[in-house]
């Protein structure tokens, strides 16, 4: 029998219990049992009482009670927010309990500290569900792809923004209208800033980039974080005319012995898996120097998909509690500044074709769009400034996935 505690019985925490209850027999067999329930929720930490729920009798507001219970081997942190989630996770690890989490904010901010704490106490800190919901991408990076040098990770890491962009592309909706639709369906919060401003995707790409490049990369080291609020329907149409779709991507790319990380709208060539990923689904492309490109696709959020990843980590912590090697902080100089990034860009302008270099898409009404070749972002900005100095307008600027 293995006892666990769940911190936060919300959407994901409730899903964890549902997965454990509904798949109890299969989980038992994976742990060497004969179908009996082997993983039991011993405590639930929450402010609410959950009257009438199966677990109502074990709900507590006293975290110390969980720390003191020697029979609890795994603590599941699904609270959200940085604090007290970080503090509780660190205390649990120090008490000799493994911690499993879906909390991307804590992993992005404090993953280096928590991995070191786990290693020191010979327990696990596992966080597959912090990126991509039910999509297994962290475990392959940590295990299956270790023979490769990871050259680039690029992906749709936020289902809310992908849903909004899908509505803009296929139904011609304006951003504000598509956002209201996402909120009505429960995909976006009343305050959607973390999604539409790119902050959610930024935390996730920093987690993935850190694993890929062997460094802890705080979000403030990213070169650019842009959301989708400035995307115009004209740019969606221009991209489509040129054979591209517009997606909000997190990108982490190695450039010799350095790297850059960014979140921003990108034009993605149609026919690729990422361009074809619509609605609230996620897709993450990983390029290794030996394996080439792999794409991980699926439900990037939701109670049961995310809980599925959490429960998989619980079983890993029970079956093979091998602490992950902590990663050192990336330090100064590892992450390129925005001006140093080698990128392609798209821009829309009223400048005549004779003033422009690259693939030109005529849009009518005196406007045209340009897709450039690869150059440093600084040189692209200088070229745009030169056009503005001639009194031409730069009506939009986005990136193009190479």
VENMOFEN-V671655 format. One record per run of one state. SS is the DSSP state (H for helix, E for strand, C for the rest). FROM is the first residue (numbers start at 0). TO is the last residue. If there is no record, write none. Layout:
ss:SS from:FROM to:TO
ss:SS from:FROM to:TO
//
This chain:
ss:C from:0 to:0
ss:E from:1 to:6
ss:C from:7 to:9
ss:H from:10 to:21
ss:C from:22 to:22
ss:H from:23 to:29
ss:C from:30 to:37
ss:E from:38 to:44
ss:C from:45 to:54
ss:H from:55 to:57
ss:E from:58 to:59
ss:C from:60 to:61
ss:H from:62 to:67
ss:C from:68 to:70
ss:E from:71 to:76
ss:C from:77 to:83
ss:H from:84 to:93
ss:C from:94 to:96
ss:E from:97 to:100
ss:C from:101 to:102
ss:H from:103 to:119
ss:C from:120 to:123
ss:E from:124 to:125
ss:C from:126 to:126
ss:H from:127 to:129
ss:C from:130 to:136
ss:H from:137 to:143
ss:C from:144 to:148
ss:E from:149 to:155
ss:C from:156 to:157
ss:H from:158 to:169
ss:C from:170 to:173
ss:H from:174 to:183
ss:C from:184 to:191
ss:H from:192 to:195
ss:C from:196 to:197
ss:H from:198 to:212
ss:C from:213 to:214
ss:E from:215 to:215
ss:C from:216 to:217
ss:H from:218 to:220
ss:C from:221 to:222
ss:E from:223 to:224
ss:C from:225 to:231
ss:H from:232 to:240
ss:C from:241 to:242
ss:E from:243 to:254
ss:C from:255 to:256
ss:E from:257 to:268
ss:C from:269 to:271
ss:H from:272 to:275
ss:C from:276 to:279
ss:E from:280 to:287
ss:C from:288 to:290
ss:E from:291 to:298
ss:C from:299 to:301
ss:H from:302 to:318
ss:C from:319 to:327
ss:E from:328 to:328
ss:C from:329 to:333
ss:E from:334 to:334
ss:C from:335 to:336
ss:H from:337 to:339
ss:C from:340 to:340
ss:E from:341 to:348
ss:C from:349 to:351
ss:H from:352 to:354
ss:C from:355 to:357
ss:E from:358 to:363
ss:C from:364 to:365
ss:E from:366 to:370
ss:C from:371 to:373
ss:E from:374 to:375
ss:H from:376 to:388
ss:C from:389 to:392
ss:E from:393 to:399
ss:C from:400 to:401
//
